Amino acid sequence: MAASGKALVGSGLCQKLTQFTRNLYSQPALLSSFRSSRQVQELEKYPEVEVVANPPEWRFVERLLPSETVPQPVAQKDYPSGWRPQTEDGSKAGYFVARTKNHMVPVYLHTRFRGQRRITVVRRVQGDIWALEKDLRSVVEKSRSGKLCATRVNELSGQIHIHGDHVDLLRDYLKERGF
């Protein structure tokens, strides 16, 4: 057994195998990280590039770039999706619910405890948050046939939490009011 091991070490097969493994581990793997990428070469080896400050072709590239802000919606009488633009400024009611940057009503559903607890959250409330909470609670209790609902008001963050899934009801109510 020992004699056959010595014969293997002395043969060219063992040397070829060790040379193969050294080459395998010494060459960097491409596309793995910046350290294994090729080194920067001299500028003469790269093709010539012309840098133009404002070419006329730039308008084709600008079309593909995303806009920095969401554009204002086109004014129509009715929208197919049921969306309504914000008309109320909060001066009559004493409170104001600001729209999101995408012009949507900020009413969300939070689920907790593996979906067992559902909480409707109204965000971006400004002004008299307690008056809005009273109005929203009356709307929810009316839809629940007079059953009481639990609410929580966070004045610092401008949020109202209402126990239950009432997103569609409150979103429609706020849209009707012009928020």
Long-range contacts (C-beta under 8 A, 24 or more apart in sequence): 69-101, 70-101, 70-102, 70-103, 73-103, 84-175, 86-178, 86-179, 87-178, 88-177, 88-178, 88-179, 90-126, 90-127, 90-179, 93-127, 93-128, 93-131, 93-132, 93-177, 94-127, 94-128, 94-131, 95-125, 95-126, 95-127, 95-128, 95-129, 95-131, 95-132, 96-125, 96-126, 96-127, 96-179, 97-122, 97-124, 97-125, 97-126, 97-132, 97-174, 97-179, 98-124, 98-126, 99-124, 99-179, 100-124, 105-171, 105-174, 105-175, 105-179, 107-167, 107-170, 107-171, 107-174, 108-167, 109-165, 109-167, 110-161, 117-163, 118-163, 118-164, 118-165, 119-161, 119-162, 119-163, 119-164, 120-161, 120-162, 120-163, 120-164, 120-165, 120-166, 120-167, 120-170, 121-159, 121-160, 121-161, 121-162, 122-159, 122-160, 122-162, 122-170, 122-174, 123-157, 123-158, 123-159, 124-158, 125-158, 125-159, 125-160, 126-158, 129-153, 129-155, 129-158, 129-160, 132-160, 133-160, 136-160, 136-162, 136-170, 136-173, 137-162, 139-169, 139-170, 139-173, 140-164, 140-166, 140-169, 140-170, 143-169
